[in-house]
């Protein structure tokens, strides 16, 4: 099964005075089911890790 996913892709652009910079563009890509599940699992794990980091910070603040 195919899934359409929006991802942020780094693109190198030329800025003012010809200086190069990296900008992130959102693009829609088509992935298979296996890759889609892997991406969803990685996103869920990242959210959980962020939540744990916040809880550790709060615990350190209120522990004083």
Protein Blocks (a to p, Z undefined) as FASTA:
>chain_A
ZZddddddddddddehhiacdddddddddddfklmmmmmmmmmmmmmmmmmmmmmmmmmm
mmZZ
